[in-house]
Amino acid sequence: MCLILLAWRAHPQYPLIFAGNRDEHYERPSAPADFWPGEPNIFGGRDLEHGGTWLGLTRAGRFAAVTNYRDGPAARPAPRSRGSLTADFLRRDDEPRRHLAEIVPDAAQYRGFTLLIGNLDRLYSFSNRGSGIDELAPGVHGLSNHLLDTPWPKVARGKERLTVLLQAGETDLIQGLFGALADRHVAPDSELPDTGVGLERERALSPAFVAGDRYGTRASTVLLVNKRNEVVFLERGFGVQGAPLGERARRFAFHVRARGRVTKAAGQDV
């Protein structure tokens, strides 16, 4: 993903609020969010080129998302796909921080990334361009193609819009989050980062919603988890120049372990 807005334990009804845009080349094959064939406990989109995902969650309450870290053209191809970082976490049941500690020794085998993983209790971030593993504090966070909460213009604007929504009910919250993701405001040159791709490219990538001929926002996603561990997941797809391609919506409940048993709830389309 290339923009993530996140409210963690900051809303009275929704401990986790997530809004994100996935920016990618339009020609890259991918599957929209759904439960994975053969792995029905995992829900998310799927990169059909390497098999990983940019955003996913499990019925057990695990959550993972990844963004690329933009630091100029790659010197050489990396041996591992960044989408496997999220998929590997979703397939396992280990403690999130311990899982990240296992990634650290091999982090150089991936191109630059910032990874968010967690469960119903804790969320963590780790970047192979950063200084270590960080636990997210309650509050509003933002991430683009750098480190968590780096104040790039679209991150700062998105966090401001999310902060205003922290008392909103479901309908207004969803509408407001999609509004933040649809923002096509181009940042002034004086506010743009220098990530080694040139000024023209920095301008094109500065809006929350990127609309191009070959590369742009392919999906906008809103994910809400309430205090009853019920999930609302909405995904809007887009094509060249931001042409709408439809919306998918899903509601389901996590399988929550309580007093030695697992409570199950089947997914259903909204």
Helices and strands as residue ranges (DSSP letters): E 3-8, E 16-25, E 30-36, E 39-47, E 55-58, E 63-68, H 83-91, H 96-103, G 104-109, E 113-118, E 123-127, E 134-135, E 139-143, H 153-164, H 170-181, G 189-191, H 199-205, E 215-225, E 230-238, G 240-242, E 244-253, E 256-258, E 261-263, E 268-269
